[in-house]
């Protein structure tokens, strides 16, 4: 994203979330940040319902908080992200997405996502034949 404005968040989230098949775009949970003030437009663009956590209630976003903890292994809190290239940030994301998670039966998020995509394609194929 170009910056932390609501418009940049809207544009960035819209682009990224629109790349996900509509069948897998259900909900989006966020904290109370001002950058999500255009959440209605995000729902209009993506079809995803946007929910907000109560202030100071990180337990309402357990998976997000766990992922933040994993990110801190690569990017300490308060680090200036502009010091990293997009390629470096993509490498960190790939590392996290290929890391097995207990909550996924010790499968990696990318493996679970790919399995969902494959099952969707197989279901579409089966209904055509």
SEGULO-337757 format. One line per field, with one value per residue: residue number from 1; residue in one letter; x, y, z of N, C-alpha, C, CB in turn. Coordinates in steps of 0.1 Angstrom, whole numbers, plus 2048, in hexadecimal, padded with zeros to 3 digits. Glycine has a CB too. Example, Ala and Ser with C-alpha at 12.3 -4.5 7.8 and 13.67 -1.06 7.14 Angstrom:
% residues 2
n 1,2
res a,s
nc1 884,880
nc2 7C7,7EA
nc3 84E,847
cac1 87B,889
cac2 7D3,7F5
cac3 84E,847
cc1 884,881
cc2 7DF,800
cc3 84E,84F
cbc1 871,88D
cbc2 7D3,7FA
cbc3 85A,839
% end
This chain:
% residues 129
n 1,2,3,4,5,6,7,8,9,10,11,12,13,14,15,16,17,18,19,20,21,22,23,24,25,26,27,28,29,30,31,32,33,34,35,36,37,38,39,40,41,42,43,44,45,46,47,48,49,50,51,52,53,54,55,56,57,58,59,60,61,62,63,64,65,66,67,68,69,70,71,72,73,74,75,76,77,78,79,80,81,82,83,84,85,86,87,88,89,90,91,92,93,94,95,96,97,98,99,100,101,102,103,104,105,106,107,108,109,110,111,112,113,114,115,116,117,118,119,120,121,122,123,124,125,126,127,128,129
res x,x,x,x,x,x,x,x,x,x,x,x,x,x,x,x,x,x,x,x,x,x,x,x,x,x,x,x,x,x,x,x,x,x,x,x,x,x,x,x,x,x,x,x,x,x,x,x,x,x,x,x,x,x,x,x,x,x,x,x,x,x,x,x,x,x,x,x,x,x,x,x,x,x,x,x,x,x,x,x,x,x,x,x,x,x,x,x,x,x,x,x,x,x,x,x,x,x,x,x,x,x,x,x,x,x,x,x,x,x,x,x,x,x,x,x,x,x,x,x,x,x,x,x,x,x,x,x,x
nc1 808,804,803,7F7,7DC,7B8,7AE,7C3,7C4,7AB,7AE,7C4,7BC,7A5,7AF,7C0,7AE,79B,7A7,7A3,78E,76B,75B,76B,76D,762,760,770,784,78C,7A0,79B,7A6,7AB,7B0,79E,787,779,76A,750,751,764,756,743,753,75F,74D,750,747,74F,75C,761,778,773,781,7A1,7A1,7B0,7AC,796,79E,7AE,7BD,7C9,7D8,7EA,7F7,803,816,826,830,840,857,865,862,867,853,84A,85C,868,857,85C,877,87A,879,85F,862,871,85D,84A,858,858,83D,838,848,83A,821,827,82D,827,809,7FC,7E0,7D6,7D8,7F2,7F9,803,7F9,7F7,7F5,7DC,7CC,7D0,7C5,7AA,7A5,7A9,795,77E,780,77E,764,755,75B,74F,735,730,731
nc2 7F4,816,829,82E,835,836,834,828,810,805,803,7F1,7DA,7D4,7CD,7B7,7A5,7A1,78F,777,75B,760,74E,749,760,76D,77A,796,7A0,7BA,7D2,7F0,804,823,822,810,81D,81E,807,7FF,804,7F1,7D9,7DC,7DA,7C1,7AF,7A4,7A2,7B9,7B9,7C7,7C6,7CA,7E7,7E3,7C7,7AE,792,78D,78B,774,763,777,784,770,76C,785,783,76F,77D,790,782,787,7A2,7B9,7CA,7EB,7EF,7FF,7FA,804,801,7E9,7D5,7CE,7B5,7A8,7AA,79A,781,77C,779,762,750,74E,745,72C,71E,705,702,6FD,701,6FA,6DF,6D9,6E0,6F5,717,71E,705,6FD,710,70C,6F3,6F8,708,6F4,6E1,6F1,6F5,6DA,6D5,6E6,6DB,6C2,6C8,6D0,6BA
nc3 800,7FA,80F,830,82E,82D,813,806,814,80D,7F1,7EF,7FF,7F0,7D7,7DE,7EB,7D8,7C7,7D1,7CE,7CC,7DB,7F1,7FE,819,834,845,85E,873,885,898,888,877,85C,851,84C,835,833,82A,80E,808,80D,7F9,7E2,7E4,7EE,807,829,842,862,883,89E,8C1,8D3,8E0,8E2,8DB,8DA,8CC,8B2,8AE,89B,88B,89E,8A6,88E,88C,8A0,895,880,88D,891,87B,875,88C,8A4,89D,889,86C,84F,836,832,827,809,7F1,7E8,7FD,811,806,806,822,826,817,824,83D,833,82A,840,857,86B,88B,88F,877,874,872,859,83E,839,81D,811,81A,80F,7F4,7F2,7F7,7E0,7CC,7D2,7CD,7B2,7A9,7B2,7A2,789,78C,78D,774,765
cac1 800,80C,804,7ED,7CF,7AC,7AD,7CE,7C0,7A0,7B3,7CD,7B4,79C,7B7,7C4,7A3,794,7AF,79E,781,760,756,773,76D,756,760,77C,783,797,7A0,794,7AE,7A5,7B2,793,77B,772,766,744,755,76B,74C,73D,75D,763,742,753,742,75A,759,76B,779,772,78E,7AA,79C,7B7,7A7,78C,7A5,7B8,7C6,7D1,7E2,7F4,7FF,80C,821,82F,836,84A,864,86C,861,864,849,84F,866,863,855,862,884,879,874,853,867,874,851,844,85F,854,82F,839,84D,82F,816,82C,831,81C,802,7F4,7D2,7D2,7DC,800,7FA,807,7ED,7F7,7F0,7CE,7C5,7D1,7BC,79D,7A3,7A8,788,775,781,779,756,750,75D,746,727,72E,731
cac2 800,823,82F,829,83C,82E,831,81E,803,801,7FE,7E6,7CF,7D0,7C5,7AA,79C,79D,784,76B,757,765,744,749,76D,76D,785,79D,7A5,7C5,7D9,7FD,80E,82D,81E,808,825,81C,7F9,7FD,803,7E4,7CF,7DE,7D6,7B3,7A6,79F,7A9,7BE,7BA,7CD,7C2,7D4,7EC,7DC,7B9,7A6,784,78C,789,76B,75F,783,787,765,770,791,77D,769,788,797,77B,78D,7B1,7BD,7D4,7F8,7F0,807,7F1,80A,7FC,7DC,7D5,7C6,7A7,7A3,7A7,78E,775,77A,774,755,748,74C,73D,71E,719,6FD,708,6F4,703,6F4,6D1,6DA,6E3,703,71E,71D,6F8,6FC,719,705,6E8,6FE,70B,6E8,6DC,6F9,6F1,6CD,6D5,6EC,6D1,6B7,6CD,6D2,6AD
cac3 800,7F9,81C,83A,82D,82B,805,802,819,805,7E4,7F1,803,7E5,7CD,7E3,7EE,7CB,7C1,7D8,7C9,7D4,7E4,7FD,804,822,83E,847,86C,874,892,897,881,86E,84E,84D,84C,828,833,822,801,807,80C,7EC,7D8,7E5,7F3,815,835,84A,870,88B,8AC,8CC,8D6,8EA,8E3,8D1,8DA,8C1,8A6,8B2,890,888,8A9,8A5,882,88F,8A8,88C,878,895,890,86F,876,899,8A6,89B,87E,860,844,82A,831,820,7FC,7F0,7E7,80A,818,800,80B,82F,825,812,82F,846,82D,828,84E,85C,876,893,88D,869,874,86F,84A,83B,833,80E,80D,81D,805,7E7,7F2,7F5,7D2,7C4,7D5,7C6,7A4,7A8,7B3,795,77E,78E,78A,765,75E
cc1 809,80D,7F9,7DF,7C4,7AB,7B7,7CA,7B4,7A5,7BB,7C5,7AB,7A3,7BB,7B9,79B,79B,7AA,791,776,75B,75E,774,761,757,76F,77B,78F,796,799,79C,7A7,7A6,7A7,786,773,76D,75A,748,75D,761,745,746,75F,758,745,74D,74E,755,765,76C,777,780,795,7A5,7A3,7B2,79C,791,7B1,7C2,7CF,7DC,7ED,7FD,808,818,82B,837,841,857,86C,86D,85D,85A,850,859,860,863,85B,870,885,874,867,857,86A,867,849,84B,85A,846,830,83E,842,824,81A,830,825,816,7FB,7E5,7CD,7D7,7EA,803,7FD,7FA,7EC,7F2,7E1,7C6,7C5,7C7,7AD,79B,7A1,79A,77D,774,77B,769,74F,751,752,738,725,72D,728
cc2 80C,82A,829,82F,832,82B,827,810,7FD,7FB,7F2,7D9,7CA,7C8,7B7,7A0,798,792,777,767,75C,75B,744,756,76F,77A,78A,7A3,7AF,7CB,7E7,808,817,82A,815,810,824,80D,7F6,7FC,7F6,7D9,7D0,7D8,7C7,7AA,7A0,7A8,7AD,7BF,7C0,7C8,7CD,7DA,7E4,7CE,7B0,797,782,78A,77F,767,76B,785,77C,768,77C,78C,776,773,78F,78F,781,79C,7B5,7C9,7E2,7FA,7F7,7FE,7F7,806,7EF,7DD,7CC,7B7,7A1,7A1,79B,781,772,774,765,74B,745,743,72F,718,711,703,6FD,6F5,6FD,6E6,6D0,6DA,6F1,70A,71D,710,6F7,705,712,6F9,6ED,702,6FF,6E2,6E4,6F6,6E4,6CD,6DC,6E3,6C6,6BC,6CF,6C5,6A3
cc3 800,806,825,839,82B,81C,801,808,811,7F7,7E5,7F5,7F7,7DB,7D2,7E5,7E2,7C4,7C6,7D2,7D2,7DE,7F1,804,80C,82B,840,855,86E,882,88F,890,877,85F,848,84D,83F,827,82B,813,7FE,805,7FE,7E1,7D8,7E9,801,81F,83E,859,878,899,8B5,8CF,8E1,8ED,8D9,8D0,8D0,8B3,8A8,8A7,88C,892,8A8,899,884,897,89F,884,880,895,884,870,884,89A,8A5,890,873,854,837,828,829,812,7FC,7EF,7F4,812,813,804,819,82F,820,81D,839,840,82A,835,853,869,87E,890,87F,869,86F,860,849,836,824,80A,80F,812,7F8,7E6,7F1,7E6,7C9,7C6,7CE,7B8,7A1,7A9,7A7,78A,780,78B,77B,75E,764
cbc1 7F6,805,801,7F3,7CF,79F,7AF,7DB,7BB,796,7BB,7D7,7AB,796,7C4,7CC,799,793,7BE,79D,781,754,757,781,76E,756,75A,780,783,796,7AE,791,7B9,7AA,7BF,792,77E,77B,764,73A,75E,774,741,73A,76A,76E,740,763,738,760,756,769,787,76B,78C,7AA,78C,7C6,7A2,783,7AA,7B2,7BE,7C7,7DC,7ED,7F6,803,81C,828,82C,845,861,865,856,871,842,855,86A,86D,847,860,88B,871,87E,84B,874,87D,848,845,86E,853,827,843,858,829,812,837,835,820,7F9,7F7,7CF,7D9,7D2,808,7ED,813,7EE,805,7F7,7CB,7CD,7DF,7BD,79C,7B0,7B3,785,778,790,77E,752,759,76B,746,724,73B,73F
cbc2 800,82D,83F,82A,847,835,83E,822,805,80D,809,7E9,7D2,7DD,7CD,7AC,7A3,7AA,786,76C,748,769,737,744,779,761,781,7A7,79A,7CF,7DB,802,807,83B,817,7FC,834,81F,7F4,809,80F,7E2,7D1,7ED,7DD,7B2,79B,79F,7A1,7CB,7AB,7DC,7BC,7CF,7FB,7E4,7B9,7A6,780,799,797,75E,75A,78F,787,758,772,79B,773,75F,793,798,76C,789,7B5,7C1,7D3,7FD,7E1,813,7EE,819,7FB,7D2,7D0,7CA,7A7,7AE,7B4,78F,778,787,77C,754,74F,759,744,71E,725,6EF,713,6F6,712,6FC,6C9,6CE,6DF,704,72D,720,6ED,702,726,700,6E0,70B,713,6DE,6DB,708,6F2,6C3,6DE,6F9,6CB,6B3,6DA,6D9,6A7
cbc3 80C,7EF,81B,847,822,830,7FD,808,828,802,7DE,7FC,80F,7DF,7C9,7F0,7F8,7C2,7C3,7E7,7C6,7CB,7DE,7F9,7F9,82B,84B,83C,876,869,898,8A5,87A,870,84D,856,84E,81C,841,824,7FD,813,817,7E9,7DA,7EF,7EA,816,83D,845,876,88B,8AE,8D8,8DA,8F7,8E2,8D4,8E8,8C1,89F,8B7,884,887,8B7,8A3,876,898,8B3,883,874,8A4,88D,863,86C,8A0,8B4,8A8,87A,85E,842,82A,83F,828,7F2,7E4,7DE,812,817,7F0,80B,837,81B,805,837,84A,820,81E,857,85F,872,8A2,88D,85E,86B,875,842,831,837,808,815,82B,804,7E4,800,7FD,7CD,7C8,7E4,7C9,79F,7B2,7C0,792,77E,79D,791,75F,75E
% end
